[in-house]
Amino acid sequence: MLLKNGIVVSGSGCTRQDIRMDEGRILQTGAGLNPLEGEEVMDVSGCLVAPGGIDATPISTCPAAAS
């Protein structure tokens, strides 16, 4: 599955990225990833994505969350 255009929240800040996953594991991240043949794509534009996140408190300090 490819998540496109999400606002990825991590300990180093917030960036707009795509995330490729398989069986619940992150395989690849980056901007402008192209779908693989037959891959399911989900547009998550405007959504905050916190891979491995447990505590969502840092999201409130993410400048991208305000836009």
C-alpha positions in Angstrom: 0.0 0.0 0.0 1.2 3.5 -0.8 0.1 6.4 1.3 0.4 9.6 -0.8 0.9 13.2 0.3 0.7 12.8 4.1 2.2 15.1 6.7 4.6 12.8 8.4 5.2 13.7 12.1 8.5 12.5 13.6 10.9 13.5 16.3 12.8 15.6 13.7 9.7 17.6 12.6 7.0 17.5 10.0 7.4 16.9 6.3 5.0 16.1 3.4 5.9 12.5 2.3 4.7 9.3 0.8 4.9 6.0 2.7 5.1 2.6 1.2 3.9 -0.2 3.5 3.6 -4.0 3.3 2.0 -6.1 6.0 2.0 -3.3 8.5 5.7 -2.5 8.0 7.2 0.7 6.5 9.3 -0.2 3.4 10.1 3.2 2.0 9.4 6.9 2.6 10.0 10.0 0.4 8.3 12.6 -1.7 6.9 11.6 -5.1 7.0 7.8 -4.8 5.3 6.1 -7.7 2.9 3.2 -7.2 4.2 -0.2 -8.0 2.1 -2.3 -10.5 -1.1 -3.4 -8.7 -0.3 -1.5 -5.5 -3.2 0.0 -3.6 -2.8 3.8 -3.3 -4.5 5.9 -0.6 -4.5 9.7 -0.8 -3.9 11.0 2.7 -3.5 14.7 1.7 -4.1 16.9 4.7 -3.8 14.0 7.2 -1.2 13.7 9.9 0.7 10.5 9.8 2.8 9.4 12.8 4.6 6.2 12.0 5.3 4.3 15.2 3.7 7.1 17.2 2.4 6.4 20.7 1.9 9.9 22.1 0.3 12.4 19.8 1.3 15.4 21.9 4.0 16.6 19.5 1.4 16.9 16.7 0.1 20.0 18.4 3.5 21.8 17.8 3.7 20.8 14.1 3.4 23.9 11.9 2.1 21.8 9.1 -0.9 20.8 11.2 -2.2 24.4 11.3 -2.5 24.6 7.5 
